[in-house]
């Protein structure tokens, strides 16, 4: 016997399983925010201690009755469970509670489906959804296991309805994958073109709702969608930013969250490659979040999963307007990445961030007079090619040249063209902890 699913599904009762001890309030708060981001109103919250997960329903029979009573009392038409559910558990819970049941993975998938705007983002979301759905289809639709043939007007090849649905789903999955592969080839070509331009690539990463898109807009003058909600941005946006020693390409990426479903990490691997292929990561952190250190660790776990763990980082502590005595500053610790404290909303501290980016990328400018000996004609030629020569005077033993060039170019010349004459100027630019 199957129930008629509600068409509303917006008044949700939240179930927070835990292994004993006090419930993690941070985890519960995040799950509540996920529910609200999906468009649900919260009817109530129940915790469920699980020492040994029930293979059939995850929670025990007593807790199941409590959930049913709470749902009846609050009028909830949707049950959200902050835990992965097997297809069997999901089906059995729906049958027992007579309501739609969605686990953590399904909830995040639903939010992603609402947020995706680009063609690629929509393909990625649908692919992840169908892969998630396929397990539910195979094990959950046993009531459709009936022959189509055998009666007048309905004779057919004898294929079951379930087999038809499975075959159609597989065909759709294959079609989506082909289309996504084509889009990814185009994105790879665009990324290679940016790489050939030798313009440094910087990517914003961080826990969802840390303020990445607000910071992106403040740095670039763009109008990327920014809102105080989880997963406001799914589709990567790329813009140029101007730094003291040149330009760079800045990319805004999808926010991370604890226990991000592996299916989503896999589906969004091409989008996340904006982070993996970057020269520098701006790791944005909500400075007012009491769990900010935990959030940093969780983001680093996802970065490791996509192969971006070893990339240089700048920790950007955003939202200092929400902490008492919050003031913009740039810290350069002896160990670990530089730390910038700012407010993207108020535009405070952005200059410090640009300064830190230029330092890490080596984009400060080298200016001064150098003596280039006659035997270093190749160095002189390269300085002219870069447009770095401001004044030049020839002598018997070479040239006296007034130069103005990016630090990264000066360092490259010092290695490639034997530009030892530039080394004193390079040493004068680099701070002691970066020298």
C-alpha positions, 0 to 999 in steps of 0.5 A: 500500500503506497500513500499519495505524496503531498504536493507541498512538501514545504513544512518539514520536521527535522530529525537529527540522529546522533551517536550519544552524548549532547547533540552537536548544535552547530550541526543542527543549526547548519541542517536547519539552514539547509532546510530553509535554503531549500524553501522549507519551513521548520515545523520542529526538530527531534534528536534520535540517538542511534547506537546501532542503526536499524537496517530497515528504518535507521531509527528504532520503532519507539522513535519512529512512533515519536516522529509520527506523533510529532509530524501529526501534531505539527502538520509536517508533510516532509521529514528531513533526516540529517543522515544518509539513508539507504533506498530501503530505509527511505522507502520503509520510513515513508511507508511508516510515516505516510510522508515524504522522507528526504535524507541529507544528500537528497536535500543538498541535491534539491538546493543545487537543483534550485541554484544552478543557472548555467547550462553546465551547472544544470547538467551536473545537477541533473546527472547527480540527481539521476544517479542518486535516484537510480538506486531508489528506482532499482530497489524502491519501485518493486510495486511496478514489477509486473508484466505489460503483456498478457491481456488484449490491447496490452501485449508487449515484449514482456518487459517489466515496467521497472525494467523499462524505467531503468532502461530509460533512466540509463539512456538519460544518464548516458545522454547527460554524460555525453553533453557534459563531456562536450561542455567540459571540453569547451571549458578546458579549452577556455582554461588552457587559453587563460593559462597560455596568457600567463595571467595568474589564476586566483580562486575563491574557496570556502565554506558555504555562506562565508561571503565569497560572492560578496567578496568577488563582487567587491573585488571585481565590480561584477554582479554575481548573485550573492545572498545570505543562504547556503549554496547561493553560488554554484556556477563559477564566475571568472573576472580579471582583477588589477594588482599592483604588479599586473593582473590576475584572473579571479574565479568564484566557486561553489561553497563547501559544506561538511559531509558534502556528498561524494556524488556531488563532488564527482559531479562538480569536479569540472567546476571545482577544477577552477580551484584545482588549477589555480595558482592561489586560493583565497580561502574565505572564512566567516570571522564571526562563525564560532566554528570557523576553525572547524570550517577551515578544516572541512574545506581543506578536506574537500580541497584534498579530495579534488587534488588542491591541498598543496596550493598556496592559500591566503586565509581571508577572514570576512565579516569583521563587521559582525565581530566586536572590535573587528578591524582590517589587518594583514598578518604574515605569520612565520608559519602558515598562510597570510591572513587578511581580516576584512569586510567584503560587505563594507569594502573595508580591508580590500586593499590589504587583500590585494597587497597580500595577493600581489606578495604571494604571486610575486606581483610587486614591482621592481624599480631602480637603476641596474648595471647590465654588463656587455656580456648580458645583452640577452638580459637587456633585450628581454627588459626591452621586450617587457617594456621595463626600460624607463631610461638607458645610458650606454657605457664602455662596459655595458648599460646603465638602465632604469627599470620598472617591472613586475617582481615575478618577471624580475625573478624569472629573468634572474633565473633564465637570463642570468640577471644577477644585476636585478637581485639587489632590487628583488631583495629590496622588494620582498618582505623578510618572511617572504624572501 
